[in-house]
């Protein structure tokens, strides 16, 4: 479908489009439409639904310029949020059954979907709940599928942004002691999330999304005081949070948002593993309406075949050690 939006007399192109057409790039990337600006009009080309949405957003952006000189990225997000209530109330995925067969991301030819019954249950839980806890051993796709579903929702315009969060406590270091700026400090901790994102979109596209604040990747410590609306919020490696940190994170959930918390509760790097915020939250919130808990197992591991064997071997060793400690404690009593 082709549609031409005429610019109003009071609108200056630079103010509407942003520096180097930044605002148009945000709309182009989010809705997969072609946008060509010529003279006093903007020509849109793409699917009927996408073109209609972009046209409505541009009209809203023009109205916003009545009382401001230019539009910032935050103003574009505000215009995105002005889409009708039907858009805000759309499900995180269109249909649980059809969606589970293929998760559509930005990378062309990329086929993502559940490979095990446990992963299918995980996807279904995210479709039906606003908050999902997913635990399981390494290689079960906890983070990967969460990121894929968030990216797909962003592409289809169901959400306006993705916020990826990770606690930076693995080595017991404080961010202030690490070299470089904030991005340099947190990059080592967030590398697994970046790896997943790179599978789903090109490097340049990811860089643009981060620059335009459509995708934000931050350490848990920087979440305090925020409320996140119209977003997919993913907390990775949640076993390394304390109870107070987990409470702080969970209360960031805003309107029309989804929150996914992933982690392996058998591999915590906290000084006192029994105080993990992940296990505490699951214990306190399990059974609450709108909250789901999914437990993936060794049967859901989709990495190299040896990973499942390794996880099982270490699991058996841990179980044996725990039994031995319990026997020793009983003997002392």
ChimeraX attribute file (.defattr): number of C-alpha atoms within 10 A of each C-alpha:
attribute: neighborCount
match mode: 1-to-1
recipient: residues
	/A:1	12
	/A:2	13
	/A:3	15
	/A:4	15
	/A:5	16
	/A:6	16
	/A:7	18
	/A:8	12
	/A:9	8
	/A:10	10
	/A:11	18
	/A:12	15
	/A:13	18
	/A:14	15
	/A:15	18
	/A:16	23
	/A:17	21
	/A:18	17
	/A:19	14
	/A:20	9
	/A:21	14
	/A:22	18
	/A:23	23
	/A:24	22
	/A:25	19
	/A:26	20
	/A:27	22
	/A:28	17
	/A:29	17
	/A:30	22
	/A:31	19
	/A:32	19
	/A:33	20
	/A:34	16
	/A:35	19
	/A:36	12
	/A:37	17
	/A:38	10
	/A:39	8
	/A:40	13
	/A:41	14
	/A:42	17
	/A:43	16
	/A:44	22
	/A:45	17
	/A:46	17
	/A:47	13
	/A:48	12
	/A:49	10
	/A:50	21
	/A:51	23
	/A:52	16
	/A:53	18
	/A:54	23
	/A:55	19
	/A:56	17
	/A:57	21
	/A:58	23
	/A:59	16
	/A:60	17
	/A:61	25
	/A:62	20
	/A:63	15
	/A:64	19
	/A:65	17
	/A:66	11
	/A:67	7
	/A:68	9
	/A:69	13
	/A:70	19
	/A:71	19
	/A:72	17
	/A:73	16
	/A:74	11
	/A:75	15
	/A:76	24
	/A:77	20
	/A:78	16
	/A:79	19
	/A:80	22
	/A:81	17
	/A:82	15
	/A:83	16
	/A:84	11
	/A:85	9
	/A:86	8
	/A:87	15
	/A:88	19
	/A:89	10
	/A:90	13
	/A:91	18
	/A:92	26
	/A:93	22
	/A:94	13
	/A:95	11
	/A:96	18
	/A:97	12
	/A:98	10
	/A:99	19
	/A:100	21
	/A:101	14
	/A:102	13
	/A:103	21
	/A:104	21
	/A:105	24
	/A:106	21
	/A:107	14
	/A:108	10
	/A:109	9
	/A:110	13
	/A:111	12
	/A:112	18
	/A:113	17
	/A:114	20
	/A:115	15
	/A:116	15
	/A:117	11
	/A:118	18
	/A:119	24
	/A:120	17
	/A:121	17
	/A:122	25
	/A:123	23
	/A:124	18
	/A:125	21
	/A:126	27
	/A:127	21
	/A:128	16
	/A:129	18
	/A:130	20
	/A:131	24
	/A:132	25
	/A:133	26
	/A:134	28
	/A:135	26
	/A:136	21
	/A:137	24
	/A:138	21
	/A:139	19
	/A:140	23
	/A:141	22
	/A:142	28
	/A:143	23
	/A:144	19
	/A:145	19
	/A:146	25
	/A:147	25
	/A:148	21
	/A:149	24
	/A:150	28
	/A:151	24
	/A:152	19
	/A:153	25
	/A:154	25
	/A:155	19
	/A:156	18
	/A:157	22
	/A:158	23
	/A:159	28
	/A:160	24
	/A:161	28
	/A:162	26
	/A:163	20
	/A:164	22
	/A:165	25
	/A:166	23
	/A:167	22
	/A:168	23
	/A:169	17
	/A:170	12
	/A:171	9
	/A:172	10
	/A:173	10
	/A:174	10
	/A:175	17
	/A:176	10
	/A:177	8
	/A:178	12
	/A:179	9
	/A:180	11
	/A:181	10
	/A:182	13
	/A:183	12
	/A:184	12
	/A:185	18
	/A:186	19
	/A:187	16
	/A:188	11
	/A:189	20
	/A:190	20
	/A:191	11
	/A:192	13
	/A:193	19
	/A:194	18
	/A:195	11
	/A:196	16
	/A:197	20
	/A:198	14
	/A:199	15
	/A:200	25
	/A:201	17
	/A:202	14
	/A:203	13
	/A:204	10
	/A:205	15
	/A:206	18
	/A:207	13
	/A:208	17
	/A:209	19
	/A:210	15
	/A:211	13
	/A:212	20
	/A:213	18
	/A:214	21
	/A:215	21
	/A:216	15
	/A:217	20
	/A:218	21
	/A:219	21
	/A:220	21
	/A:221	14
	/A:222	11
	/A:223	17
	/A:224	12
	/A:225	9
	/A:226	13
	/A:227	12
	/A:228	20
	/A:229	18
	/A:230	22
	/A:231	24
	/A:232	29
	/A:233	29
	/A:234	25
	/A:235	26
	/A:236	25
	/A:237	26
	/A:238	27
	/A:239	29
	/A:240	27
	/A:241	28
	/A:242	22
	/A:243	17
	/A:244	10
	/A:245	19
	/A:246	21
	/A:247	15
	/A:248	17
	/A:249	24
	/A:250	16
	/A:251	14
	/A:252	17
	/A:253	21
	/A:254	16
	/A:255	12
	/A:256	20
	/A:257	22
	/A:258	24
	/A:259	25
	/A:260	25
	/A:261	26
	/A:262	24
	/A:263	24
	/A:264	21
	/A:265	20
	/A:266	14
	/A:267	14
	/A:268	20
	/A:269	16
	/A:270	17
	/A:271	10
	/A:272	9
	/A:273	17
	/A:274	13
	/A:275	16
	/A:276	23
	/A:277	21
	/A:278	27
	/A:279	22
	/A:280	16
	/A:281	16
	/A:282	17
	/A:283	11
	/A:284	9
	/A:285	13
	/A:286	12
	/A:287	11
	/A:288	10
	/A:289	10
	/A:290	12
	/A:291	19
	/A:292	22
	/A:293	21
	/A:294	19
	/A:295	17
	/A:296	24
	/A:297	18
	/A:298	18
	/A:299	12
	/A:300	22
	/A:301	25
	/A:302	16
	/A:303	12
	/A:304	9
	/A:305	9
	/A:306	10
	/A:307	16
	/A:308	20
	/A:309	13
	/A:310	12
	/A:311	17
	/A:312	15
	/A:313	12
	/A:314	11
	/A:315	15
	/A:316	12
	/A:317	11
	/A:318	13
	/A:319	12
	/A:320	11
	/A:321	12
	/A:322	12
	/A:323	11
	/A:324	12
	/A:325	12
	/A:326	10
	/A:327	12
	/A:328	11
	/A:329	10
	/A:330	9
	/A:331	8
	/A:332	6
	/A:333	6
